[in-house]
Structures are given as C-alpha cells and as structure tokens.
Amino acid sequence: MSVLPTHHRTATVRGHEISYREAGPADAPVLLLLHGFPTSSRMFRDLIPLLADRYRLIAPDHLGFGRSDAPSAADFAYTFAELAALTAEFTETLGLERYALYIQDYGSPIGLRLALAHPERVTAIISQNGNAYDEGLGAEAWAPVLALIENRTPETEEPVRGIRSLDGIRWQYETGVPAEFRDLLDPDSWHHDAALMAREGQDEIQLGLIADYGSNFALYPAFQEYFRTSRVPLLAVWGEGDQVFVPAGAEAFRRDLPDAEIHLLPTGHFALETHAPQIAELIGDFLKRRTGE
C-alpha cells in the first residue's frame, strides 16, 4: 500500500502565520491533531502516515510553538483562551466544519474549549494524555507549576524554567517508558524541542502560559458537563507511566462518559514516540465503530 505524503503548509490567522501538517484526501473525515508542551506538530510525524489513507489529518503548530509565528508576549496575550480562539479561527480559515479531536497535554484545554464553543463540530475525541480532571495531575510534577499559578514571583518562576530546559524536556520523554521500549525514543525529539524553546522571547511566552494554566482548572467542571450532555464518543490512549498526567485522569473520563474507551499503554507522556502503530489501530477501529467514519 502506498503511503500518502504529508504536506507542510501555512495559513494566516489574525496576521499570524500558522504552520501545519496535512495529509489524506481532501474529502475524507477530518482529524484535528492538537499537540502539547513543549513540542509541535512534529509529535504526529509517525501517526499521520498511518491514518492518511482514511482521514484528512491536520496538525497545526500553536502560536509560539514549532514553526508557527512567535510574537513576543508583549504583542500577543499568551493565554489558553487566546490560543483556543486562534485555533478556532484556524479551523474556519481551512473550512473545517466537522472534525474529530486528538488532544494531548496543552492540546486538551485548547481542544476542549473548541468543543465548548461549537459542540456540533466535534464528532469524537481521542485523548492521549490530555487531561480534564483534578485526579489526573501528578503531584510531584505539578508542585512547582501550582506554586507559580498561586503566586507568580521571581522565586516561583525559577523552578518552572527548568521544565523547558534540555534536561527537563528529556525527562518528559523518558520518564515512565519501560526499558524494553526506551530505544524507540528518538533523541532528536527532545533536542528539537529544546532548541525551539531556547529561542528569544520563549521565556516570557512559556512562563505566561504556565501561569495561565489555572484557567484550565477553572473550566474542568464545564468540560465535564460537556461530556455528560454531549455524550461525545471518547477514546483515551494514555501512557500509563506518565508522571505529568497520571492514569487516574484517563480513568476519570468514565465518570462522565460511561462508554468511554480507555487504553493504558506501557509508555510515558509522549506515547506516540513508542506506540504510534498501536494508537493508529485503536483510533481507526474506534472511529469506524463509534462515528461510522
């Protein structure tokens, strides 16, 4: 079977250039892939070719990430509400009227804001370590972030800066990955992310977003109400070794969506690095059964 190519494109939204990857037939059901911190659409590089024969896959780099524009924090309000609004405008620029959401890490509150604003557009949700519950927060990993959210000072900022250092990013990739899968991790991934995170202006961009993460906690009840009222088909494919968003966050979906399908995989925060073929198979089966697409 031939592999469909991945196109690397840009769209202009509010005067900002948004970089995105796209593959698959133009008339196929859409799967919108929303990445997390500190990465970019690159995290979907292995998944996209595995699903492009059946779906139109679109994976943007959030503003400030990847190859998208990164205006200074003085010129753009880096909040999750603003990133979600920009992402909504991005989908409208591309003419996306209905789509399944793939949400991971930061992509979760961004994507779930899209669902709150336009539930009629969302056909299904695939959550890969994309959290919406208090119990999904790993206590040790979140301690410095919660301190910053509670009171942003130079003293609370300093520990959080380490999260986007090369060592901090590598920790996110390697932690929770069993030895048998460790050599599937591509070291280029954390070096690539760290290089982009080291660009001028990123300190204020990323500190601003991390400080704003409390706005996502405030929306957890609304996200959960959306699950209950919409009964949106949901698949959780979760790295069970993740210490940022722990498996209890995956299991919690069943509280509001009893039919949610939960798969805990023997890997960490970036499950696609080691289990892309398995995740692709789960997604294809899930969407076909639950949405007919």
PASEBA-1860 file (N, C-alpha, C; in nm, 3 decimals):
! residues 293
1> MSVLPTHH> 0.084/-0.119/0.000/0.000/0.000/0.000/0.088/0.124/0.000 ~ 0.060/0.219/-0.090/0.140/0.340/-0.097/0.109/0.430/0.022 ~ 0.211/0.503/0.066/0.196/0.595/0.178/0.169/0.735/0.122 ~ 0.060/0.796/0.166/0.026/0.930/0.120/0.121/1.031/0.182 ~ 0.162/1.131/0.105/0.259/1.228/0.157/0.199/1.322/0.259 ~ 0.285/1.374/0.345/0.246/1.478/0.439/0.291/1.612/0.384 ~ 0.197/1.706/0.377/0.226/1.839/0.326/0.253/1.934/0.443 ~ 0.348/2.023/0.425/0.382/2.121/0.527/0.339/2.258/0.475
9> RTATVRGH> 0.234/2.312/0.538/0.167/2.430/0.485/0.158/2.540/0.591 ~ 0.111/2.655/0.548/0.088/2.765/0.641/-0.047/2.829/0.610 ~ -0.107/2.887/0.713/-0.230/2.965/0.700/-0.211/3.093/0.779 ~ -0.270/3.201/0.734/-0.259/3.328/0.805/-0.386/3.351/0.886 ~ -0.368/3.367/1.016/-0.480/3.389/1.107/-0.448/3.512/1.191 ~ -0.535/3.613/1.182/-0.514/3.740/1.252/-0.376/3.801/1.221 ~ -0.327/3.778/1.103/-0.197/3.831/1.064/-0.080/3.746/1.107 ~ -0.107/3.635/1.176/-0.001/3.544/1.220/0.007/3.424/1.126
17> EISYREAG> 0.128/3.382/1.094/0.146/3.263/1.011/0.144/3.139/1.099 ~ 0.048/3.052/1.074/0.034/2.926/1.147/0.082/2.813/1.058 ~ 0.182/2.743/1.103/0.236/2.630/1.029/0.155/2.505/1.064 ~ 0.130/2.421/0.965/0.058/2.296/0.993/0.097/2.187/0.896 ~ 0.078/2.064/0.942/0.096/1.946/0.859/-0.041/1.897/0.815 ~ -0.048/1.848/0.691/-0.174/1.797/0.640/-0.148/1.676/0.551 ~ -0.232/1.577/0.565/-0.224/1.458/0.481/-0.363/1.398/0.467 ~ -0.380/1.318/0.363/-0.507/1.249/0.341/-0.595/1.319/0.239
25> PADAPVLL> -0.699/1.247/0.193/-0.789/1.303/0.092/-0.864/1.426/0.144 ~ -0.882/1.524/0.057/-0.947/1.649/0.097/-1.092/1.628/0.139 ~ -1.156/1.521/0.089/-1.297/1.497/0.121/-1.316/1.391/0.229 ~ -1.208/1.350/0.294/-1.217/1.247/0.399/-1.257/1.311/0.532 ~ -1.308/1.231/0.626/-1.337/1.284/0.759/-1.211/1.345/0.821 ~ -1.229/1.456/0.891/-1.114/1.531/0.942/-1.079/1.487/1.084 ~ -0.949/1.473/1.109/-0.896/1.450/1.243/-0.800/1.566/1.271 ~ -0.837/1.651/1.368/-0.759/1.768/1.404/-0.669/1.732/1.520
33> LLHGFPTS> -0.538/1.741/1.499/-0.438/1.695/1.594/-0.377/1.814/1.667 ~ -0.396/1.821/1.798/-0.351/1.935/1.877/-0.243/1.892/1.976 ~ -0.123/1.942/1.954/-0.006/1.899/2.032/0.000/1.967/2.168 ~ 0.094/1.921/2.248/0.114/1.975/2.381/0.246/2.046/2.397 ~ 0.281/2.077/2.521/0.407/2.138/2.559/0.512/2.029/2.574 ~ 0.633/2.051/2.532/0.692/2.170/2.469/0.715/2.147/2.320 ~ 0.631/2.067/2.260/0.660/2.017/2.126/0.582/2.092/2.019 ~ 0.544/2.024/1.913/0.482/2.087/1.796/0.412/1.977/1.718
41> SRMFRDLI> 0.367/2.010/1.598/0.304/1.908/1.513/0.400/1.795/1.480 ~ 0.527/1.815/1.505/0.625/1.708/1.481/0.592/1.583/1.561 ~ 0.524/1.598/1.674/0.492/1.480/1.755/0.400/1.382/1.682 ~ 0.335/1.430/1.575/0.242/1.344/1.500/0.306/1.284/1.374 ~ 0.436/1.301/1.358/0.503/1.262/1.233/0.487/1.113/1.202 ~ 0.482/1.027/1.304/0.467/0.883/1.281/0.321/0.842/1.267 ~ 0.232/0.914/1.334/0.090/0.879/1.331/0.025/0.916/1.199 ~ 0.057/1.032/1.147/-0.012/1.084/1.029/-0.009/0.986/0.911
49> PLLADRYR> 0.106/0.932/0.872/0.105/0.840/0.756/0.023/0.713/0.778 ~ 0.004/0.674/0.904/-0.069/0.551/0.935/-0.220/0.567/0.920 ~ -0.268/0.691/0.918/-0.412/0.716/0.910/-0.453/0.793/0.785 ~ -0.355/0.836/0.705/-0.384/0.926/0.594/-0.461/0.860/0.480 ~ -0.470/0.727/0.479/-0.550/0.662/0.373/-0.699/0.672/0.402 ~ -0.737/0.705/0.528/-0.878/0.707/0.567/-0.928/0.843/0.611 ~ -0.836/0.930/0.655/-0.875/1.057/0.715/-0.794/1.172/0.657 ~ -0.852/1.290/0.668/-0.777/1.412/0.639/-0.722/1.461/0.773
57> LIAPDHLG> -0.593/1.452/0.790/-0.529/1.487/0.916/-0.468/1.626/0.906 ~ -0.499/1.708/1.006/-0.448/1.845/1.010/-0.390/1.869/1.149 ~ -0.262/1.905/1.150/-0.190/1.922/1.277/-0.120/2.058/1.278 ~ -0.180/2.159/1.342/-0.116/2.291/1.348/-0.013/2.299/1.460 ~ 0.085/2.387/1.441/0.172/2.430/1.550/0.102/2.547/1.618 ~ 0.080/2.537/1.748/0.020/2.650/1.819/0.108/2.775/1.802 ~ 0.047/2.891/1.807/0.124/3.014/1.803/0.227/3.012/1.917 ~ 0.353/3.045/1.882/0.460/3.041/1.981/0.533/2.909/1.986
65> FGRSDAPS> 0.486/2.811/1.908/0.545/2.677/1.908/0.584/2.637/1.766 ~ 0.675/2.541/1.757/0.710/2.484/1.628/0.753/2.590/1.529 ~ 0.699/2.580/1.407/0.736/2.672/1.300/0.633/2.783/1.281 ~ 0.532/2.788/1.368/0.439/2.900/1.363/0.505/3.027/1.414 ~ 0.445/3.140/1.380/0.497/3.266/1.433/0.499/3.262/1.585 ~ 0.591/3.341/1.641/0.603/3.351/1.786/0.617/3.497/1.826 ~ 0.508/3.574/1.811/0.516/3.714/1.854/0.551/3.722/2.002 ~ 0.612/3.832/2.043/0.652/3.846/2.182/0.530/3.847/2.273
73> AADFAYTF> 0.555/3.819/2.400/0.447/3.822/2.499/0.391/3.963/2.515 ~ 0.467/4.063/2.474/0.417/4.200/2.479/0.319/4.228/2.365 ~ 0.330/4.148/2.257/0.247/4.172/2.138/0.130/4.076/2.125 ~ 0.129/3.968/2.203/0.019/3.872/2.198/-0.005/3.821/2.339 ~ -0.131/3.812/2.379/-0.166/3.762/2.512/-0.165/3.610/2.510 ~ -0.057/3.551/2.558/-0.045/3.405/2.557/-0.125/3.346/2.672 ~ -0.251/3.320/2.645/-0.339/3.251/2.737/-0.403/3.135/2.662 ~ -0.455/3.040/2.735/-0.519/2.927/2.669/-0.648/2.970/2.599
81> AELAALTA> -0.715/3.069/2.652/-0.835/3.120/2.585/-0.799/3.180/2.450 ~ -0.689/3.254/2.444/-0.648/3.316/2.317/-0.598/3.211/2.219 ~ -0.522/3.112/2.265/-0.476/3.007/2.174/-0.594/2.928/2.120 ~ -0.694/2.904/2.203/-0.813/2.832/2.156/-0.889/2.915/2.053 ~ -0.903/3.044/2.079/-0.973/3.131/1.983/-0.899/3.135/1.850 ~ -0.767/3.140/1.857/-0.687/3.141/1.734/-0.701/3.009/1.660 ~ -0.705/2.898/1.735/-0.722/2.767/1.672/-0.859/2.755/1.607 ~ -0.960/2.809/1.672/-1.094/2.808/1.612/-1.093/2.884/1.480
89> EFTETLGL> -1.028/3.000/1.479/-1.020/3.078/1.355/-0.938/3.004/1.249 ~ -0.836/2.931/1.293/-0.758/2.849/1.200/-0.848/2.745/1.132 ~ -0.932/2.677/1.209/-1.020/2.575/1.150/-1.118/2.639/1.053 ~ -1.164/2.758/1.084/-1.256/2.827/0.994/-1.186/2.875/0.868 ~ -1.063/2.917/0.881/-0.984/2.957/0.764/-0.969/2.840/0.668 ~ -0.952/2.718/0.723/-0.937/2.598/0.640/-1.072/2.540/0.599 ~ -1.181/2.597/0.648/-1.313/2.548/0.612/-1.351/2.418/0.678 ~ -1.300/2.393/0.798/-1.331/2.267/0.868/-1.462/2.284/0.945
97> ERYALYIQ> -1.565/2.213/0.901/-1.696/2.225/0.964/-1.722/2.116/1.067 ~ -1.660/2.000/1.050/-1.674/1.890/1.146/-1.540/1.817/1.154 ~ -1.507/1.774/1.275/-1.378/1.707/1.292/-1.378/1.628/1.423 ~ -1.299/1.522/1.423/-1.264/1.455/1.548/-1.140/1.524/1.603 ~ -1.133/1.533/1.734/-1.021/1.599/1.801/-0.924/1.496/1.859 ~ -0.795/1.516/1.836/-0.691/1.442/1.906/-0.622/1.544/1.996 ~ -0.630/1.523/2.127/-0.579/1.622/2.222/-0.473/1.560/2.311 ~ -0.362/1.633/2.328/-0.253/1.587/2.414/-0.198/1.706/2.492
105> DYGSPIGL> -0.185/1.692/2.624/-0.123/1.794/2.707/-0.190/1.930/2.683 ~ -0.118/2.034/2.641/-0.179/2.165/2.617/-0.292/2.156/2.514 ~ -0.283/2.062/2.423/-0.388/2.046/2.324/-0.523/2.013/2.384 ~ -0.523/1.960/2.507/-0.650/1.923/2.570/-0.734/2.046/2.606 ~ -0.684/2.139/2.687/-0.768/2.256/2.717/-0.797/2.342/2.595 ~ -0.706/2.341/2.497/-0.733/2.416/2.374/-0.846/2.349/2.297 ~ -0.835/2.218/2.277/-0.937/2.145/2.203/-1.071/2.143/2.273 ~ -1.070/2.127/2.405/-1.196/2.121/2.477/-1.266/2.257/2.480
113> RLALAHPE> -1.190/2.365/2.473/-1.253/2.496/2.455/-1.323/2.504/2.319 ~ -1.263/2.446/2.216/-1.330/2.441/2.085/-1.462/2.366/2.097 ~ -1.460/2.254/2.170/-1.581/2.173/2.185/-1.689/2.247/2.263 ~ -1.650/2.324/2.366/-1.748/2.402/2.440/-1.813/2.507/2.351 ~ -1.732/2.570/2.267/-1.783/2.678/2.183/-1.869/2.627/2.069 ~ -1.829/2.510/2.012/-1.900/2.456/1.896/-1.911/2.304/1.909 ~ -1.995/2.256/2.001/-2.007/2.110/2.018/-2.055/2.039/1.893 ~ -2.129/2.110/1.809/-2.182/2.047/1.687/-2.072/2.014/1.586
121> RVTAIISQ> -1.954/2.071/1.604/-1.846/2.046/1.510/-1.764/1.922/1.545 ~ -1.773/1.878/1.669/-1.684/1.772/1.719/-1.752/1.636/1.709 ~ -1.695/1.548/1.629/-1.754/1.415/1.609/-1.707/1.314/1.712 ~ -1.586/1.332/1.765/-1.529/1.238/1.862/-1.405/1.302/1.921 ~ -1.359/1.246/2.033/-1.237/1.294/2.097/-1.144/1.177/2.123 ~ -1.020/1.193/2.084/-0.914/1.100/2.122/-0.823/1.176/2.217 ~ -0.814/1.130/2.339/-0.728/1.195/2.439/-0.606/1.108/2.463 ~ -0.490/1.162/2.429/-0.364/1.092/2.455/-0.289/1.173/2.559
129> NGNAYDEG> -0.308/1.135/2.687/-0.250/1.211/2.798/-0.294/1.357/2.790 ~ -0.424/1.373/2.760/-0.485/1.505/2.758/-0.586/1.513/2.871 ~ -0.558/1.590/2.972/-0.629/1.581/3.099/-0.747/1.677/3.110 ~ -0.848/1.636/3.190/-0.964/1.722/3.218/-1.016/1.699/3.360 ~ -0.934/1.641/3.447/-0.978/1.605/3.583/-0.865/1.633/3.682 ~ -0.903/1.677/3.802/-0.803/1.705/3.905/-0.718/1.583/3.937 ~ -0.780/1.466/3.937/-0.705/1.346/3.976/-0.602/1.304/3.872 ~ -0.604/1.368/3.755/-0.505/1.337/3.654/-0.374/1.410/3.672
137> LGAEAWAP> -0.365/1.499/3.770/-0.244/1.580/3.789/-0.145/1.505/3.878 ~ -0.026/1.478/3.822/0.079/1.414/3.901/0.133/1.510/4.006 ~ 0.127/1.472/4.133/0.156/1.565/4.243/0.296/1.624/4.234 ~ 0.398/1.541/4.214/0.535/1.591/4.215/0.563/1.681/4.096 ~ 0.519/1.639/3.978/0.545/1.718/3.857/0.475/1.853/3.862 ~ 0.358/1.858/3.924/0.279/1.980/3.923/0.310/2.075/4.038 ~ 0.385/2.031/4.138/0.410/2.115/4.255/0.469/2.252/4.219 ~ 0.576/2.261/4.138/0.628/2.395/4.105/0.534/2.477/4.019
145> VLALIENR> 0.456/2.411/3.934/0.361/2.482/3.849/0.249/2.541/3.934 ~ 0.197/2.462/4.027/0.090/2.512/4.113/0.138/2.628/4.199 ~ 0.265/2.623/4.241/0.320/2.734/4.319/0.324/2.862/4.235 ~ 0.361/2.848/4.107/0.364/2.963/4.017/0.224/3.017/3.993 ~ 0.128/2.927/3.971/-0.009/2.970/3.948/-0.064/3.045/4.069 ~ -0.030/2.996/4.186/-0.078/3.057/4.310/-0.019/3.196/4.331 ~ 0.108/3.213/4.297/0.175/3.341/4.324/0.296/3.353/4.233 ~ 0.281/3.429/4.123/0.391/3.444/4.029/0.492/3.546/4.079
153> TPETEEPV> 0.609/3.499/4.115/0.719/3.583/4.161/0.847/3.531/4.097 ~ 0.956/3.606/4.102/1.083/3.553/4.051/1.121/3.420/4.117 ~ 1.083/3.404/4.244/1.118/3.280/4.315/1.037/3.161/4.265 ~ 0.910/3.183/4.231/0.829/3.071/4.180/0.852/3.048/4.031 ~ 0.901/3.149/3.960/0.930/3.130/3.818/1.051/3.042/3.796 ~ 1.152/3.055/3.880/1.281/2.989/3.853/1.270/2.838/3.841 ~ 1.203/2.766/3.932/1.193/2.620/3.916/1.120/2.579/3.789 ~ 1.024/2.661/3.747/0.945/2.628/3.629/1.027/2.643/3.501
161> RGIRSLDG> 1.124/2.734/3.503/1.210/2.750/3.385/1.278/2.619/3.348 ~ 1.310/2.538/3.446/1.379/2.412/3.419/1.297/2.313/3.338 ~ 1.165/2.331/3.337/1.078/2.239/3.264/1.107/2.243/3.115 ~ 1.149/2.360/3.065/1.174/2.370/2.921/1.322/2.366/2.887 ~ 1.407/2.330/2.982/1.549/2.306/2.953/1.564/2.173/2.882 ~ 1.681/2.149/2.824/1.704/2.021/2.757/1.681/1.904/2.852 ~ 1.733/1.914/2.974/1.715/1.805/3.071/1.569/1.790/3.111 ~ 1.500/1.903/3.128/1.359/1.897/3.166/1.273/1.835/3.057
169> IRWQYETG> 1.303/1.868/2.933/1.227/1.812/2.821/1.258/1.664/2.803 ~ 1.386/1.630/2.815/1.423/1.488/2.804/1.353/1.405/2.911 ~ 1.341/1.461/3.032/1.270/1.391/3.140/1.128/1.357/3.098 ~ 1.061/1.451/3.030/0.923/1.426/2.988/0.915/1.311/2.887 ~ 1.013/1.303/2.800/1.013/1.197/2.700/1.046/1.060/2.761 ~ 1.141/1.056/2.853/1.193/0.927/2.900/1.120/0.871/3.022 ~ 1.067/0.957/3.106/1.008/0.910/3.231/0.887/0.822/3.204 ~ 0.886/0.707/3.269/0.773/0.616/3.257/0.779/0.522/3.139
177> VPAEFRDL> 0.885/0.532/3.057/0.899/0.443/2.942/0.981/0.321/2.986 ~ 0.924/0.200/2.980/0.997/0.081/3.021/1.123/0.059/2.937 ~ 1.219/-0.010/2.996/1.347/-0.033/2.929/1.330/-0.098/2.792 ~ 1.230/-0.185/2.778/1.212/-0.256/2.652/1.171/-0.165/2.538 ~ 1.118/-0.046/2.570/1.077/0.049/2.466/1.166/0.173/2.460 ~ 1.265/0.183/2.551/1.344/0.304/2.561/1.420/0.335/2.431 ~ 1.464/0.230/2.360/1.542/0.259/2.240/1.455/0.296/2.120 ~ 1.323/0.301/2.139/1.235/0.353/2.034/1.225/0.506/2.041
185> LDPDSWHH> 1.269/0.563/2.152/1.266/0.709/2.166/1.372/0.771/2.076 ~ 1.333/0.872/2.001/1.423/0.942/1.911/1.483/1.062/1.984 ~ 1.614/1.060/2.015/1.674/1.173/2.086/1.659/1.305/2.014 ~ 1.641/1.300/1.881/1.619/1.425/1.808/1.496/1.499/1.860 ~ 1.400/1.425/1.917/1.276/1.488/1.963/1.302/1.589/2.073 ~ 1.375/1.551/2.177/1.396/1.647/2.285/1.499/1.754/2.247 ~ 1.594/1.720/2.160/1.687/1.823/2.114/1.615/1.926/2.026 ~ 1.524/1.878/1.941/1.445/1.967/1.856/1.359/2.061/1.941
193> DAALMARE> 1.287/2.004/2.037/1.200/2.085/2.122/1.281/2.185/2.203 ~ 1.395/2.140/2.258/1.476/2.229/2.341/1.532/2.345/2.260 ~ 1.570/2.320/2.136/1.623/2.427/2.051/1.517/2.533/2.026 ~ 1.394/2.490/2.000/1.287/2.587/1.978/1.249/2.660/2.107 ~ 1.255/2.590/2.218/1.223/2.653/2.346/1.329/2.752/2.390 ~ 1.449/2.744/2.331/1.559/2.833/2.368/1.560/2.962/2.286 ~ 1.466/2.977/2.193/1.463/3.097/2.109/1.431/3.222/2.192 ~ 1.475/3.334/2.140/1.449/3.461/2.207/1.299/3.482/2.224
201> GQDEIQLG> 1.262/3.523/2.343/1.122/3.551/2.373/1.046/3.435/2.433 ~ 1.103/3.315/2.426/1.029/3.199/2.476/1.013/3.199/2.627 ~ 1.104/3.261/2.698/1.094/3.261/2.844/0.961/3.322/2.888 ~ 0.929/3.439/2.838/0.805/3.505/2.877/0.683/3.437/2.817 ~ 0.696/3.387/2.695/0.583/3.316/2.632/0.543/3.196/2.716 ~ 0.640/3.113/2.750/0.608/2.988/2.820/0.574/3.011/2.966 ~ 0.640/3.104/3.032/0.603/3.134/3.170/0.460/3.189/3.176 ~ 0.424/3.269/3.077/0.288/3.322/3.074/0.184/3.213/3.059
209> LIADYGSN> 0.211/3.119/2.971/0.115/3.010/2.952/0.106/2.922/3.075 ~ 0.220/2.891/3.134/0.217/2.806/3.254/0.143/2.877/3.367 ~ 0.167/3.007/3.383/0.097/3.081/3.487/-0.053/3.085/3.462 ~ -0.092/3.078/3.335/-0.235/3.082/3.299/-0.301/2.945/3.309 ~ -0.225/2.840/3.339/-0.285/2.707/3.337/-0.400/2.693/3.437 ~ -0.400/2.775/3.540/-0.511/2.770/3.634/-0.646/2.798/3.570 ~ -0.645/2.872/3.459/-0.772/2.897/3.388/-0.831/2.768/3.333 ~ -0.747/2.670/3.309/-0.796/2.540/3.263/-0.862/2.463/3.378
217> FALYPAFQ> -0.801/2.469/3.496/-0.863/2.404/3.612/-1.003/2.460/3.635 ~ -1.017/2.589/3.617/-1.147/2.653/3.639/-1.252/2.603/3.541 ~ -1.208/2.555/3.425/-1.302/2.504/3.324/-1.327/2.354/3.335 ~ -1.255/2.285/3.421/-1.278/2.140/3.431/-1.425/2.106/3.452 ~ -1.499/2.175/3.542/-1.642/2.142/3.556/-1.720/2.161/3.427 ~ -1.687/2.263/3.349/-1.757/2.286/3.222/-1.721/2.177/3.121 ~ -1.594/2.137/3.118/-1.555/2.028/3.028/-1.633/1.901/3.064 ~ -1.642/1.873/3.194/-1.709/1.751/3.239/-1.859/1.756/3.210
225> EYFRTSRV> -1.918/1.874/3.224/-2.060/1.890/3.189/-2.079/1.868/3.039 ~ -1.986/1.917/2.959/-1.992/1.892/2.814/-1.990/1.743/2.785 ~ -1.903/1.668/2.852/-1.900/1.523/2.832/-2.037/1.461/2.863 ~ -2.094/1.501/2.977/-2.221/1.441/3.020/-2.335/1.474/2.924 ~ -2.339/1.597/2.878/-2.453/1.639/2.796/-2.438/1.601/2.649 ~ -2.316/1.600/2.600/-2.295/1.569/2.457/-2.287/1.421/2.430 ~ -2.241/1.344/2.532/-2.213/1.201/2.516/-2.118/1.177/2.398 ~ -2.026/1.269/2.380/-1.930/1.260/2.270/-1.851/1.129/2.280
233> PLLAVWGE> -1.836/1.055/2.170/-1.752/0.935/2.173/-1.609/0.973/2.212 ~ -1.554/0.903/2.311/-1.420/0.938/2.359/-1.334/0.814/2.374 ~ -1.215/0.824/2.319/-1.112/0.720/2.331/-0.993/0.780/2.404 ~ -0.951/0.718/2.513/-0.829/0.760/2.582/-0.720/0.657/2.554 ~ -0.613/0.703/2.493/-0.494/0.619/2.470/-0.381/0.685/2.548 ~ -0.349/0.629/2.662/-0.274/0.701/2.766/-0.147/0.625/2.801 ~ -0.035/0.696/2.802/0.088/0.636/2.853/0.077/0.620/3.004 ~ 0.072/0.496/3.051/0.044/0.474/3.193/0.160/0.514/3.284
241> GDQVFVPA> 0.280/0.533/3.226/0.394/0.576/3.306/0.408/0.726/3.316 ~ 0.316/0.800/3.257/0.322/0.946/3.259/0.312/0.995/3.404 ~ 0.406/1.081/3.444/0.400/1.140/3.577/0.349/1.283/3.576 ~ 0.324/1.336/3.457/0.264/1.469/3.445/0.113/1.456/3.453 ~ 0.056/1.377/3.362/-0.086/1.345/3.366/-0.098/1.194/3.389 ~ -0.131/1.159/3.511/-0.126/1.020/3.555/-0.252/0.945/3.509 ~ -0.247/0.809/3.509/-0.357/0.729/3.455/-0.493/0.756/3.517 ~ -0.498/0.805/3.640/-0.628/0.836/3.701/-0.705/0.937/3.619
249> GAEAFRRD> -0.634/1.022/3.545/-0.700/1.117/3.458/-0.771/1.051/3.342 ~ -0.715/0.942/3.294/-0.780/0.866/3.187/-0.903/0.793/3.241 ~ -0.887/0.726/3.352/-0.998/0.651/3.410/-1.115/0.741/3.447 ~ -1.086/0.867/3.481/-1.191/0.959/3.525/-1.292/0.991/3.415 ~ -1.253/0.976/3.289/-1.348/1.004/3.181/-1.476/0.920/3.196 ~ -1.463/0.798/3.249/-1.580/0.710/3.259/-1.684/0.763/3.358 ~ -1.641/0.852/3.445/-1.737/0.909/3.540/-1.845/0.989/3.467 ~ -1.805/1.059/3.362/-1.900/1.141/3.286/-1.938/1.080/3.153
257> LPDAEIHL> -1.857/0.989/3.104/-1.883/0.919/2.979/-1.867/0.769/3.003 ~ -1.971/0.703/3.051/-1.959/0.560/3.083/-1.913/0.474/2.966 ~ -1.938/0.519/2.844/-1.898/0.443/2.727/-1.759/0.480/2.676 ~ -1.687/0.565/2.749/-1.551/0.599/2.708/-1.465/0.473/2.702 ~ -1.379/0.468/2.603/-1.291/0.353/2.586/-1.151/0.393/2.631 ~ -1.098/0.322/2.730/-0.972/0.358/2.795/-0.868/0.251/2.768 ~ -0.754/0.293/2.715/-0.642/0.201/2.691/-0.517/0.261/2.754 ~ -0.464/0.195/2.856/-0.340/0.237/2.920/-0.225/0.161/2.854
265> LPTGHFAL> -0.132/0.235/2.798/-0.023/0.177/2.721/0.106/0.181/2.801 ~ 0.194/0.082/2.783/0.319/0.075/2.861/0.424/0.173/2.811 ~ 0.397/0.302/2.833/0.489/0.407/2.790/0.463/0.531/2.874 ~ 0.517/0.646/2.829/0.509/0.767/2.909/0.424/0.877/2.849 ~ 0.465/1.002/2.875/0.388/1.120/2.838/0.369/1.133/2.688 ~ 0.473/1.101/2.612/0.468/1.111/2.466/0.451/0.973/2.406 ~ 0.331/0.920/2.419/0.305/0.781/2.381/0.328/0.752/2.234 ~ 0.314/0.853/2.148/0.333/0.830/2.005/0.478/0.799/1.971
273> ETHAPQIA> 0.570/0.839/2.057/0.711/0.811/2.030/0.740/0.661/2.028 ~ 0.662/0.585/2.103/0.688/0.441/2.115/0.574/0.354/2.064 ~ 0.452/0.409/2.057/0.336/0.326/2.029/0.245/0.384/1.919 ~ 0.302/0.453/1.823/0.221/0.510/1.716/0.140/0.405/1.639 ~ 0.197/0.290/1.599/0.116/0.192/1.525/-0.002/0.141/1.606 ~ 0.019/0.114/1.735/-0.091/0.066/1.819/-0.199/0.173/1.835 ~ -0.158/0.297/1.853/-0.254/0.405/1.869/-0.332/0.427/1.740 ~ -0.264/0.421/1.627/-0.332/0.436/1.498/-0.438/0.327/1.479
281> ELIGDFLK> -0.406/0.206/1.516/-0.501/0.095/1.503/-0.622/0.117/1.593 ~ -0.597/0.162/1.716/-0.706/0.188/1.809/-0.796/0.301/1.758 ~ -0.735/0.406/1.702/-0.813/0.519/1.651/-0.900/0.476/1.534 ~ -0.841/0.404/1.438/-0.917/0.361/1.321/-1.036/0.276/1.359 ~ -1.015/0.181/1.448/-1.124/0.094/1.493/-1.230/0.173/1.568 ~ -1.187/0.260/1.657/-1.279/0.340/1.739/-1.367/0.431/1.653 ~ -1.305/0.506/1.562/-1.383/0.599/1.479/-1.480/0.527/1.388 ~ -1.438/0.414/1.335/-1.527/0.338/1.248/-1.649/0.289/1.325
289> RRTGE> -1.628/0.235/1.445/-1.739/0.182/1.524/-1.827/0.290/1.582 ~ -1.768/0.398/1.632/-1.843/0.496/1.710/-1.896/0.612/1.627 ~ -1.834/0.641/1.512/-1.882/0.753/1.430/-1.919/0.709/1.288 ~ -1.884/0.587/1.252/-1.910/0.540/1.115/-1.813/0.597/1.014 ~ -1.705/0.659/1.063/-1.608/0.721/0.971/-1.474/0.651/0.978
END
